[in-house]
């Protein structure tokens, strides 16, 4: 970042600005490091609005409300806000850093070519997932907020490089059911002219169907190439989609036409209803899901330069760095601080109640004091603070999770230390149960197993793309979240404390040292052949989990630890077909192959394992309706 750009930013405790990403209006977005103790570093985006004119107080209020609204929302298709502070005239929101481009940018990257229809409809499906969540969101007292975005545009639909769509910029959002929260009354016209719903353009009352109209207008502009014009026409002046693109498949034209109906009561009643129609349209369009979108984006040429600066809400592409490699640190710990409800950590997180304990840390539910969000905080146990390797692994767990922006990996928000010097990291708070608890009830249905296996495989695929091997994949580290926007559970992969970074020398695992849970460890891991550990080690563990989900019993058993390790290393591989009847042969064969003693005899990666298991490619970690 140039010195002149640095001078425009106040000093923000805990953050190191790197460069300006985008500027627009009164605001700007910067890439920055979130820095913490023990060498922790996480790349984030800082959205900064500077208000020096008292007449612009309304804009400051709008920005503050955007941060608060986004902070309440926790959904894979909505940009995450981690924190919000004010420093003199600067209002600063700390957000996740996105890599990719918005829909406008994608259209420009395509040049003279159309954006493939399957890509457009996949973007629509994910946008509708996020909108359904936002529209039906309830506060802590279960009151519906009646949230309406009011500015769904190509610039506010951001396609990340991993194929996940993010909705940006809730600055114009309206909370219809909560008093004194809207900065605009009915009668005001807010939003982007080319995408306004009729009732919005007339200053009338808006609801969720207004957002669906706007999304329909976005789809119309993209598939008819009108998004490439400098001045886009307002929806009321557009010819019907059946006239503009009669060559489109009928299900696609139906989605766009119904969304663009000028009468709200004739549109889709909810985002979920519109999504169902989009999914039906996708059935005839071929590829689907974030992983398919990721492959598509990788095959595109490098992005062309946009002729104008993006709006402040837009984030341009950046590349996540490898985990910084550092030597061990010797830390002098102060008098032990007792953790308890009401204690504030890092000046921002008030502990509410203890919700879990592991071998190295204790997990607390906490509330953020600056934004309306509940979080989970994992604090290193007092008895582990003198163990330098335990501290290093604790930091690495936070760093690995924080750099993986994936819907099936728990999101790490912050890293800090207590007053007595114990490290802690802040995560999203998950509601539901782990897979181990679910398995206590016995075997699961084939549909449930394939859904969970797909999501675990998608998370591992993202992990392996970063040259990270989990090494402790087990039911206790697979969390099944309650997700009202999906059918079935939404999986989150946990606990990267003993993960191996291929090629890393920051933490060396000694040869012949046992790390992991033997019941789900591959033979090379049990035997301490750590130089042989790679993706296929996680394939083995995933195979044991699938085996247990379908059969209701572990793949390998033993009366004690030596007997169990002998069964894994030398015992005969079990066959699922011998325990579970009516299983497809290819599924039983896939699990049997994954449990091979030698890595070379297993599937080469998790995508291959899932393809053999389900008889279809690994295209999405998210459960499709």
N, C-alpha and C positions, 0 to 999 in steps of 0.2 A: 504494500500500500504506500502511496506517495506521502511525503510529509505534510502536504497541504490537506490531503484527505484525513490524515491522522489528527490534525489540529481541529477538525470539525467535530470530533468525537470526544465526549468527556472520558475521564478515566473510569472504567467500569470494573469494580473489584471482582477478581476471579475470572476475567476474560482478557484475551489478547487478540485484538482485531488483526486480521490478515490482509483483507482486500475489500474494496467496494464491489458488490455484485450488481446492484441495480439502483436506479434513482428515479423518482417520479413524484410530482406534486411537492408536498412538504417533507416526504419521507425518503429513506434510503435503507437498503438491506446490505449488510456486511457479512462476510465470512469471518469467523473468529474461532479461537481455541477457548474451550472451557477448561481451565486449569485447576488442579487440585493437589492435595498432598500426595506423597509417594510417587511423584512423576506422572500422575493421571492427566490425560489430555483427551478431549472429545471435541470434534468439530461441530459447530452449531452455526445458526444464522441469527444475527441481531437485526431486528427491524426497529429503526430509530425514527421517531417523529420529533422534530424540534419546533416548539411553539414560543415565539418571542413577542407576538402581537396578541394582546388581550382580546382583540376582536375575533381571533381564531380559536377561542376557548371551546367552541362546539366541536371543532375537529379533534382537539385533544381528548374530549369526552368520547368521541366516536372511536378513536384509537384505543383508549383504555377499555372500552366496552368490548371491542373486538378481541383483545387479549383475554379478558375475563370469559367471554363466550367460548373461545377456542380452548381455553384451559379446562372448562367443564367437560368438553367433548373428548372422548377417548375412543377413536375408531380408526381402523387401518386406512380408510379413504379420506381422512380429514387431517390436515397438517397439525402437528402437535405443537403446543406452546408449553414450554417448561417453566418459565418464570416471567415476572413483570416487575420492573422497578422504574422509579422516576428519579433522575439526577438533575436538579435545577430545572432548566427549560426542556430537558430531553426526556422523552417517554420511550422506554426500551422494552421490547418483548424478545425473550430468548426462545427461539424456535428450532425445530429439527432442520438440519441442512439437507436439502433435496438435490439429487443429481439427476438431470434429465432435461426436459423442456416442456413448456406449456403447449396446449393444442395449437395455438397460433404458430409457435415455433416449429411444431411438427409439420404443419401445412407448408411453411416456408422451406423446410428441409426436403420435402418431397418434390419441390420444383414444379415441373410441368405435369408430374404424375399425380393421380388421385391417391389420397390416403385409402388403403385397402378397406373395404366395407367391414370386414371382420374386425379390423382394428378399431374402427369408429364405434361399432356396436359393443365391443369389449370395454371401451372407455365409458360408454353410456351405462353399461351394466354396473361398473364399479362406482360411477358417480351416483347412481340410484341407490346403491348400497349405503353410501355415505349420507345421502339426503334422507333416506328412510330413517336412519339412526338419528339424524339431527331433528327431523320433523317430529319424531315420537319421543324425544329426550325428556326426561323428568328430572327434577332436582332432588336433593337429598330427602325432602319431605314427600317425594313421589308426586309432586305437582307437575302436570304437563306445561311446558314452557311455550308451546306453539311457535317454535323457532322457524323463521323463514329467511333464507339466505338473501334473496332479492337481487343478486348480481351474478348469476351463473352465466359466464362468458368463456370463450376459448382461453383467454388469459388467466382465468381463475380455475382452470382444469389442468393440473400439472401431471405429466406422465413421467414417473421416475424411471431410471435406467433399469430397475429390476422388474418393470412392467406393472407396478402398483400405481394407481391413479390417486392423486391427492386433490381435494377441494381446498382452495385458498380463499383468503380475504373475507372474513365475516364482518367487515367494517360497516356494511349497510344492513346487517342482519336485524330482524325485528322480532322481539319476544312478545307475541300477541297476547299471551295470557298472564303476563306479569306487569303490575302497575309500575309506572315511573321508570321504565327501562328503555323506551324507544326515544331516540333523538329526533324522529320525524313522525308527525301525526298524519293520519289519513288526510289526503288533499295535497300532500307533498309528493313530487315525482322524483324518485331516486333510482339509480341503476344506470345501465348502459343502453342507450337509445335503441340500438339495433336488435336488442334482445328483450325488450320490455313486453310483459303480458299486457293485453288491452286494459285490464282493470288497473294495472300499475301505471300505464301511460296516462290514464285519466285521473290519477291521484286517488283512486278508490282503495278499498280494503283489499289486502292481499292475504293469501294463505299458501299452504303447501303446493296447491295446484299452480300457483304463479311460478314457482321454481321449476315445475315440470314443463310449463310452457317455455320457459327460458332454455331449458335443456333441449327441448324439441327444436327451438330456433337455432341453437348451436349445431345440432345434427343437420338441420336443413342447410345452413350456410356451408358446412364442411362438404356434404355430399353433392351440393350443386355448384361448388367452387366459388361461391359468392364470398367466402372468407378471404379470398385473395384480392378483392377489390379494396381500394383505399377507403372508400366510403360505402359501408354496408347499408342496405335498405332496411327499413323498419319492417317487422313481421307483417303488418297489415297490407303492405304493398307487394308482397310476394305472391307469385302464382302458386296454386296448390302443388304439392309434391307429386301428385299423379301426373301433372302436366310438365313440371320441371324435370323430373327424372322417372318417366314411365318404365324405364328399363330396370329399375331397382326391384328386388324381390318383393312380392306383395306384403309379407310380414313386416319388412322394414318400412315400407310406405305407410302401413297401418299405424305403426308406432309413432312416426313423425306427424302424420295427419291428425291423429287423436290428441297428441300432446299440444298441437298448435290450434286446436279448436278455440275460437274466440270466446265461447261460452264456457266458463269454468266447470259447470255441472256436467258438461259433455266430455271433459277431459278424463284422463285416468284419475280416480279418486285419491290414490296414494302412490308414493314412489315404489312401494312393493308391487302394486298392480302393474305399473309401467315396466318394472324390472322383469316380471313374469313374461310379458310380451316380448321384451328384448331377448330373453333367454330362448324363447321359442324361435325367434328370428335367427339366433345364432346357431341353432341346430343344423341349419342348411348352409352355413357359411364356412365350415371347416374348423380351423384352429381356434382355440379359446383359452383364456386364463392368463395371469401375469407372466408365467414362464414363456408362453408363446409370444407375448408382447415383448418380453426381454430379448428373445432371439431376433425378433423383427427389428428392434432398435439397434441391436449390434450389427445387423447387416446393412443398416443405412450408412450413407457416406457421412463424413464429418459435418456437423451443423454449419449452415451458412450464417454470416453475420447479419443480424437484424438491422434494418435501416434506422430504427429509432431506439431510444433507451426504453427498457421494459418498465412497466409500472412497479412501484415499490414492493408490491406483493409478489412479484415474479422473481424466482431464483434461477440463475443460470447454472450450468453444469459444473460440478467439481468432482474430483476424484478422492475417495477416502484413502487415507494413507495406511501403510502397514502399521501395526502396533509398534510404537517407539520402543527400541531396545535399550534398556538401561541396566546398569549393575544394581546389585542389592544395596539397600540403604539401611544404615543402622540408625534407629530412632530411639531417643531417650524418652521413655514414657513417664508421664507425671502421675500424680495421685489418682487412683481409679475413681471415675465418676459413676455414680449409681444411676442406671437407667430406670425411668418410671414415667407413668402417665403425667402429662403436663410439661415434661422437660422439652426445651426447644434446642434442636440441633442445627448448627450452621446458620443460626439467625433466621431460619425460614420454615423449619419443620417441627411441629409440635407433636410429640408422641401421644398416641391414644391408647393402644393396648398391644401386648405381645401376641403374635399370631403364629409363631413357629420358631423352631430351634434346630440347628444342624450341628455337624461336627466342628465347624469353624465359626459359625455366626448365629446371631439371634435376629429374627425378623419382627419388626414392629409395624403396625398400622399407624399412619401419621396424617396430619392435615397440613397443607401448605398455607402459610399465614398471609401470603400476598395475592394468591389466586384461589378460586374455589375448586380445589382438587384434593382428593385423598390419594395418598401414595403409600408404598411399602418401603421401609428402610431396613437394610441389612447391616448390622454392626458386628465387627469382628469381636469374638469372645475375648474377655479380659485375659484368660489363661493362654491365649494364642498370640498376644501382642509381642512377646519376646522372641517368637519364632519368625526369623526373617523370611524364610521360605513361605510360611503361611501368609505373611503380609503381602509378599510378591504375588502369590496365587490369588489372593483376595482382590488385589488391584487388577490383575489380568482378567479375572472373571468379569469385573465391571467394564474393562476396556473392550473385551471381545463382544459382549452383549451391546455395548453402546455404539459400536461401529456397524452393527448389523441392523439396518432398518428393514426388518422383515416382519410381516404380519404374524408369523408363527414363532417368533423369538421374543422373549420378554424384553421390554424396552427399559434401558437404564438411562436415567435422566440426569443424575448428578453424582459427584463423588467429593467427599469432604472428610473431616475428622472431628471427633468430639473434643471437648475441652481438655480431656486427659490424654489426647493423642491417638485414640483408637480410630482407625479408618471406618467409614461407612459409605454405602452407596444407596442412591434413591432409585426406586423402580416404580413402574406402573403397578397399581394395586389390582390383583386378579381376584375374581369371585368364581367359585366353583369348587372342584376337587381334583386331586391328582389321579393319574391312571391306576396307581396302586390301590387307592381306596375303591375305585370302581371295580377292580378285579376281585375284590373280596366277595362280590356277589356272584362270581363265576364267569363262565364264558360269555362272549358278546356276539351279536348278530354279524353276519358277513358285511352288511352295509355299513354298520358302525365301524368295524375293523378297517375296511378299505378307506373310509373317510379319515379316520385317525392316522392310518399309515401314510396316506397321501400328504397330510399336513406335516407329519414328522419328517417325511422324506424331503418335502419342499424346504423345511428349515435346515436340514442337514445339507441339502444341495447348496443353499446360500452359504452355509458355514464352510463347506469344502471349497467353494469358489474363492474363499479368502484364505485357503491353505490352512484351515483350522480343523482339527479332528476333535470331536467331543470327548471321547474316551470314558464317559460315565453315563451313557444312555441307558436309562432304566425307567420303569413305570413311575417311580417317585419324582423323576425329573421331567415328566410329561404332564402338563397341567391342562385340564379340560375346563375351559371358561364357559360360563353361562353367557350366551350371545343371543340377544333377542332379534338380531337382524339375520341370523342364519338358522338353517335346519340342522340339528345336531350340534355337537360341541365345537368350539373354536379352540384349537390346540396352541399352547405356548410351550416352547422348549426352555428349560431352566438350567441353571447351575453349570457354568463353564470354568469352574475353579481348577480342574485338572486337565483342561483341554490342552492339546498339543498344537503349537504353531509350527508347521513344517518349515525347516530351515532356520528356526529361531535358536539362539543361544542364550537368551535372557534368563531362562530357567531350565536347567539341565536335569532331566529325570535320570537318576542313576540306573545303570543296567541291573537287571534282576530285581528291581524294586516294584512291588505290586501296588498299582494305583487303579482304583475302580471298584466295581461291585462284581464279585466272581460269578454270580449267577448269570450275568449278562455280558461277561468279558470274553473276548475272543482268545483262542489258545495262545497266540503270540503275545498277547497282553499279560495273560496269567504267567507265562514263562519268562516274563521280563525282557523279551526281545524287542525293546523299545524302538530300535532302529527300523523294525519291520512294520511299525504302526502307520497306517494310512487310511484312506477312505473305506477300504474293505473291512477295517476293524469296526467301524460304525455300522456297516452293512450287517455284520454278524450280530451286533447288539439289536439292531432293528428286527432282524429275523427272529431272535428270541422273544421279543415283545409281541410280534404278530402271532407267533406260536402260542404264547400264553393267552392272548386275547381270544383266539379261536378255540383253544382246547380247555381253557380254564385251569391249566396246570403249567408249571415251568417246563421249559425244554430240557433242562438238566437239573437233577436233584442229587443230594448227598446228605448223609446223616450228620456230617460235620464238614468243616472247611476243606481238609485234605481229600475227603471222599468227593466233595463237590468239584474241586479242581481236577481230580482224576477223571471224573465223568466228562467234563468239558474238553480236556486235553486228549484223553485216550478212549473215552466211551463211545459207543455206537450212536450215530446221529438218529434222533427220533423222526418218524414220519407222521405228519399231521393226518394223513389219510387213514392211518391205523387207529386214530383216536376220534376223528370227526368224520362222520359219514356225509355223503352228498357234496363234498367239496370239489370244485373244479380241479382237474388233474394239474393244470398249469400252475394253480395257486400252491398246491401241496409241493410240487416240484421246485417252485421258486424258493419257498421257505427251506426246503431240504438243501438246496444248493447254497443258500446264504449261510448255513451252519457248517460248512466244510471246515475241516481242521486247518488246511493251508489256504492262505489268502488268495493264491493264484487260482484256486478251484471255485471261488465265490464270484458273484457278479462284480464287475469292475467298479461300480459306483451305485449310489442310491437310486438314480434315475433308471438305470437298467434293472435294478431289483424291483422297483415299483412297476415298471412296464411288464415284467414277467409275472408279477404277482396279480395285477389287475387286468392284464390283457389290453392295456391302453397306456399311452405315454403319460409321463408326469407333466401335466400342463398347469396345475394350480394347486397351491397349498390351502386355498380357501374353499370351503364347502359350497358347491353350487346348488341353487334351488332347483 
